[in-house]
Amino acid sequence: MRTITLGSTGITTVQNAFGVLPLQRTPTAEAVKILQKAFEGGITFFDTARAYSDSEEKIGLALSDVRKNIFIATKTMAQNTEDMKKQIKTSLKTLKTDYIDIYQFHCASHCICPDDKSEMYELMEDFKRQGLIRHIGITAHKIGVAEECIASGLYETLQFPFSYLSSERELGLAEKCKTHNMGFIAMKGLGGGIITDSRAAYAFMGQYDNVLPIWGIQREKELDEWLSYMNDTPEMTEEIQKLIDSDREELSGSFCRGCGYCMPCPAGIQINNCARMSLMLRRAPSENWLSETWQNNMKQIENCLNCGQCKSKCPYELDTPELLKANYEDYKRVLKGEVKVN
């Protein structure tokens, strides 16, 4: 199993980390079991956020007794210093720890810096001086923001969506981080669920000796798949490269990653799935997506208010209303049997 070091942080961990976001949908007892099994299987890096409902609490319940043997990264979406102080206090309590290894500004819309007069970056530095956090990080979804954060020299880690569906400019972030001795944490290594071959996704990540992928895990069988790679580490092969090339040809470009930052929708549309329904029908068993429940969910698109909120909030700057309309038309063709899917 390969290990990587996150830039100047000195944090060295196996290149197989746990993204805890999906565990907010898992019952507590089961989530605790999964987290403990992950640690016992060799995973030592766990990424969560204050915004992920009870995910921090589940980490605290599962792993507080092995705290010194793991690394915890969490995040704040606070928009002012008072909320930041409240959130870090809550995170430390729920995680059952007296320090956070990497504390990150969550989904930053700009490079938060000392010159912006918010005093939020200065507060991060104060947290570090107090020993409440050990390293300052930032997460972003917009490429320009990510590049600005790297160039600023203010951050020890960057977290950004990164997979074999990323654009050349996005892939270039890995090299930029290496040049600046900055840790790079890769979220959405499966393209928000669009990439269905985990070996291909893992083999791709393995080509970067400074990239730490955090795999979103919700079920024990998913964990077992990633743990199997601890000893049987996927390598890039001609067969895997052909699969990647095929996926890139089909998927690269304007597709919804399912991040959900466009939500909630004032018309009640489940945008984060409805806007990528065509891909889900073709890349996963279609039976569940054609259920009466999902037919009703897709029909909600007819109630779109054309308010533009989803488009303005999309971190990938997609034309979300047009994606919804296109996916709905395709969905109706599938229901009529005019288009065949899995």
C-alpha positions in Angstrom: 0.0 0.0 0.0 1.4 3.4 -1.0 1.7 6.2 1.5 1.8 9.9 0.9 2.8 13.0 2.9 0.5 16.0 2.8 3.0 18.7 1.9 4.4 20.8 4.7 2.0 19.3 7.3 4.3 16.3 7.6 1.1 14.1 7.9 1.9 10.7 6.3 -0.9 8.3 5.7 -1.9 5.4 3.4 -3.2 6.7 0.1 -6.6 5.4 1.0 -8.6 7.7 3.2 -12.2 7.8 4.5 -14.7 10.5 3.5 -17.2 10.4 6.3 -20.0 12.5 4.7 -22.1 9.5 3.6 -22.1 8.1 7.1 -24.6 10.8 8.2 -27.1 8.6 6.4 -26.1 5.4 8.3 -27.5 4.4 11.7 -25.1 5.3 14.6 -24.3 1.7 15.7 -23.6 0.6 12.1 -21.5 3.8 11.4 -19.4 3.2 14.5 -18.8 -0.4 13.4 -17.7 0.8 9.9 -15.3 3.4 11.3 -13.7 1.0 13.7 -13.3 -1.6 11.0 -11.7 1.0 8.7 -9.1 1.8 11.4 -8.5 -1.9 12.1 -8.0 -2.4 8.3 -5.3 0.3 8.2 -7.1 3.5 7.3 -5.8 6.4 9.4 -7.1 9.6 7.8 -10.8 10.6 8.3 -12.4 13.7 6.7 -15.6 15.2 7.9 -17.3 18.6 8.4 -19.5 20.4 10.9 -22.1 20.6 8.1 -22.3 16.8 7.8 -25.0 16.5 10.5 -23.8 13.8 13.0 -20.7 12.6 11.2 -18.3 14.2 13.6 -20.2 12.7 16.5 -19.9 9.2 15.0 -16.2 9.6 14.6 -15.9 10.6 18.2 -17.9 7.6 19.4 -15.9 5.2 17.2 -12.4 6.4 17.3 -11.7 8.5 20.4 -9.8 5.7 22.1 -7.3 5.6 19.2 -7.2 9.3 18.6 -3.4 9.5 18.7 -3.2 6.9 15.9 -5.4 8.7 13.4 -5.7 12.1 11.6 -8.9 14.0 11.6 -9.8 16.7 9.1 -13.0 18.7 9.6 -14.4 21.9 8.2 -16.3 25.1 9.0 -18.8 26.9 6.8 -18.9 29.9 9.3 -19.2 33.3 7.7 -17.9 35.3 10.6 -15.5 34.9 13.6 -18.2 34.4 16.2 -19.7 31.5 14.4 -16.2 30.0 13.8 -15.6 30.1 17.5 -18.9 28.3 18.2 -18.3 25.7 15.5 -14.8 24.7 16.5 -16.0 24.3 20.1 -18.8 22.1 18.9 -16.4 20.1 16.6 -13.9 19.4 19.4 -16.7 18.3 21.7 -18.5 16.0 19.2 -15.2 14.5 17.9 -14.1 13.8 21.5 -10.7 15.4 21.0 -8.8 18.4 22.2 -7.2 19.1 18.7 -8.0 18.9 15.0 -5.3 17.8 12.7 -6.5 19.9 9.7 -9.2 22.6 10.1 -10.5 23.7 6.7 -12.6 26.6 5.4 -15.5 24.7 3.8 -16.4 25.3 0.1 -14.8 28.7 0.0 -16.1 31.1 -2.5 -12.9 33.1 -2.4 -9.4 32.9 -1.0 -9.9 33.9 2.7 -6.9 35.9 3.7 -5.7 38.5 6.2 -6.4 41.3 3.7 -10.1 40.7 3.5 -10.9 42.3 6.8 -13.1 39.4 8.0 -10.5 38.4 10.6 -11.4 34.7 9.9 -7.9 33.7 8.7 -6.4 35.4 11.7 -8.7 33.4 13.9 -7.5 30.2 12.2 -4.0 31.3 13.1 -5.1 31.9 16.7 -6.7 28.4 16.9 -3.3 27.0 15.8 -1.4 29.0 18.4 -3.7 27.7 21.0 -3.1 24.1 19.9 -6.8 23.6 19.0 -5.8 22.8 15.4 -2.5 21.7 13.9 -2.8 22.8 10.3 -4.9 25.3 8.2 -6.6 24.0 5.1 -9.3 25.1 2.6 -11.7 23.3 0.3 -13.1 24.7 -2.9 -15.1 23.7 -5.9 -14.2 26.5 -8.3 -10.8 26.1 -10.1 -10.0 29.8 -9.9 -10.5 29.9 -6.2 -8.3 26.8 -5.8 -5.5 28.3 -7.9 -5.6 31.5 -5.9 -5.4 29.6 -2.6 -2.4 27.7 -3.8 -0.6 30.8 -4.9 -1.4 32.7 -1.7 0.9 30.5 0.4 -1.5 30.8 3.3 -2.8 27.2 3.4 -1.1 23.9 4.2 -3.7 21.8 2.4 -6.2 22.2 -0.4 -9.2 19.9 -0.9 -10.7 19.9 -4.4 -12.8 17.5 -6.6 -10.3 15.3 -8.5 -10.8 12.2 -10.6 -10.0 10.9 -14.0 -12.9 13.0 -15.3 -11.2 16.2 -14.2 -10.2 18.8 -16.8 -6.5 19.3 -17.6 -6.6 22.5 -15.7 -8.0 20.7 -12.7 -5.5 17.9 -12.9 -2.8 20.6 -12.9 -3.7 21.4 -9.3 -1.8 18.3 -8.1 1.5 19.6 -9.6 0.9 23.1 -8.4 0.4 21.8 -4.8 3.6 19.8 -5.1 5.5 22.8 -6.3 4.2 24.8 -3.3 4.7 21.9 -0.8 1.0 22.0 -0.1 -1.0 18.9 0.8 -3.6 17.9 -1.8 -6.8 16.1 -0.6 -8.9 14.7 -3.5 -12.7 14.6 -2.9 -15.2 13.1 -5.4 -12.7 10.6 -6.7 -15.7 8.7 -8.1 -17.0 11.8 -9.9 -20.0 12.1 -7.4 -21.0 8.5 -8.1 -20.7 8.6 -11.9 -17.5 6.5 -12.0 -18.5 2.9 -11.3 -15.2 1.1 -11.4 -13.3 1.6 -8.1 -10.2 -0.1 -9.3 -9.9 2.3 -12.2 -10.5 5.3 -9.9 -7.8 4.0 -7.4 -5.3 3.2 -10.1 -5.7 6.7 -11.5 -5.1 8.3 -8.1 -2.0 6.1 -7.6 -0.2 7.9 -10.4 0.0 11.0 -8.1 2.4 10.6 -5.3 1.1 13.7 -3.5 -2.7 13.2 -3.8 -4.7 11.8 -0.9 -8.2 10.5 -2.1 -11.0 10.4 0.5 -13.5 7.8 -0.6 -17.1 8.5 0.5 -18.2 5.4 2.4 -21.8 4.6 3.6 -22.0 0.8 3.8 -19.7 -1.9 5.1 -19.5 -3.6 1.7 -18.2 -0.3 0.3 -15.5 -0.2 3.0 -14.6 -3.8 2.3 -13.9 -2.9 -1.3 -11.5 -0.1 -0.4 -9.8 -2.2 2.3 -9.2 -4.9 -0.2 -6.9 -2.5 -2.0 -4.6 -2.2 1.1 -2.9 -5.4 0.0 -4.1 -5.7 -3.6 -3.3 -2.2 -4.7 -4.7 -1.5 -8.2 -2.1 -0.4 -10.7 -2.6 1.3 -14.1 -2.9 -1.3 -16.8 -3.7 -1.1 -20.5 -7.2 -2.5 -19.8 -7.9 0.1 -17.1 -6.5 2.9 -19.3 -8.9 1.9 -22.0 -11.8 2.0 -19.6 -10.7 5.5 -18.4 -10.4 6.7 -22.0 -13.9 5.5 -22.7 -15.4 7.1 -19.6 -13.6 10.4 -20.4 -15.1 10.4 -23.9 -18.6 9.8 -22.6 -18.6 11.9 -19.4 -16.1 14.7 -19.5 -17.7 18.1 -19.6 -20.9 19.6 -18.2 -22.3 16.9 -15.9 -23.7 17.3 -12.5 -21.4 15.9 -9.7 -24.3 15.6 -7.2 -22.6 17.8 -4.6 -25.9 19.4 -3.5 -24.7 22.9 -3.0 -27.6 24.1 -5.2 -30.1 22.8 -2.7 -32.7 23.3 -1.4 -34.8 24.0 -4.4 -37.8 26.4 -3.7 -39.9 24.2 -6.1 -38.9 21.0 -4.2 -36.8 19.5 -7.0 -34.1 17.1 -5.9 -31.6 18.7 -8.2 -28.5 16.8 -7.1 -30.0 13.6 -8.6 -32.5 14.9 -11.1 -29.8 16.9 -13.0 -27.7 13.8 -13.6 -30.5 11.2 -14.1 -29.5 10.3 -17.6 -26.0 9.3 -16.5 -27.4 7.4 -13.5 -29.8 5.4 -15.7 -26.9 4.3 -17.9 -24.2 3.7 -15.4 -26.1 1.9 -12.6 -29.0 -0.6 -12.6 -31.9 1.5 -13.8 -34.7 -0.3 -11.9 -34.4 1.9 -8.8 -34.3 5.1 -10.8 -37.4 4.2 -12.7 -39.5 3.6 -9.6 -42.7 5.4 -8.9 -40.9 7.5 -6.3 -38.3 8.7 -8.8 -40.9 9.2 -11.5 -42.6 11.6 -9.1 -39.3 13.3 -8.2 -38.5 13.9 -11.9 -42.0 15.2 -12.6 -41.3 18.0 -10.1 -39.1 19.5 -12.7 -42.3 20.6 -14.4 -42.7 23.0 -11.4 -39.4 24.7 -12.0 -39.7 28.5 -11.1 -36.9 29.5 -13.4 -35.6 31.5 -10.5 -32.0 30.7 -11.3 -30.9 30.0 -7.7 -29.5 26.6 -8.5 -27.4 28.0 -11.4 -26.1 30.9 -9.3 -25.1 28.5 -6.5 -23.5 25.7 -8.6 -19.8 25.6 -7.8 -19.1 24.2 -11.3 -20.9 27.0 -13.0 -23.3 24.6 -14.8 -26.5 25.7 -16.5 -28.5 23.7 -14.0 -32.0 24.5 -15.3 -31.1 23.4 -18.8 -29.5 20.2 -17.4 -32.8 19.5 -15.5 -34.9 20.0 -18.6 -32.6 17.8 -20.8 -32.6 15.0 -18.2 -36.3 15.1 -17.8 -36.9 14.8 -21.5 -34.5 11.9 -21.7 -36.2 10.3 -18.7 -39.6 10.4 -20.3 -38.2 8.8 -23.5 -36.8 6.0 -21.3 -40.1 5.5 -19.6 -41.8 5.2 -23.0 -39.3 2.6 -24.1 -37.9 4.8 -26.8 -34.4 4.6 -25.3 -32.9 1.5 -23.8 -30.9 1.6 -20.6 -29.3 -1.0 -18.2 
